[in-house]
Each structure stands twice: as C-alpha cells, then as structure tokens.
Amino acid sequence: MSQGDLPAALGAYRKGLAIRETVAGRDPGNTDWQRDLIVSDVKLSEVTGDKAYAAKALDIAQTMQKRGTLVPSDAWMVDDLKRRSGQ
C-alpha cells in the first residue's frame, strides 16, 4: 500500500476492525474491547462520512450504558454519537 492510497488504507482498517469485532464478540463483557470498537467505528465514520459507523458505535455505547459497564468518564460518548449519527 502506498502513501496516500485511501481505498487500500480503508480496506486494511476494515479488515482489522473485522478481527476486533470477532474477538470482542467472543467476550462481550470486556469493556476495553467494546470501547475499542466504538473508537474504530468513529474513526471510520470520520474518514468516510458514513453515519452508519457512528450509529453502530452508538449502539455499542448505549448497550454498555444499559449494562452499567460504560465508565462515567465515557458517558459523554452517547450524546456525541447521537449527534454524529444524526439521531
């Protein structure tokens, strides 16, 4: 992949995200892995402009909030992700 090759970079990032999703799916109680998924989806949303990634991150954050596993210092994420996803 050459520098400035956005499509190749996005493809590689998405492959990495798929691996993280698989790992996180095996242990949904692991809050660090769930938070990593939120951050990865936000980054993809920012780069691609696709609000679906922000909506996916919002779903994860809201699930964590309902379970009581979203740490208080990350509580701001829910409102931010609602804004980013257009909800």
Sequence and secondary structure as in RCSB ss.txt:
>XXXX:A:sequence
MSQGDLPAALGAYRKGLAIRETVAGRDPGNTDWQRDLIVSDVKLSEVTGDKAYAAKALDIAQTMQKRGTLVPSDA
WMVDDLKRRSGQ
>XXXX:A:secstr
  TT HHHHHHHHHHHHHHHHHHHHH TT HHHHHHHHHHHHHHHHHH  HHHHHHHHHHHHHHHHHT S GGGT
HHHHHHHHHHT 
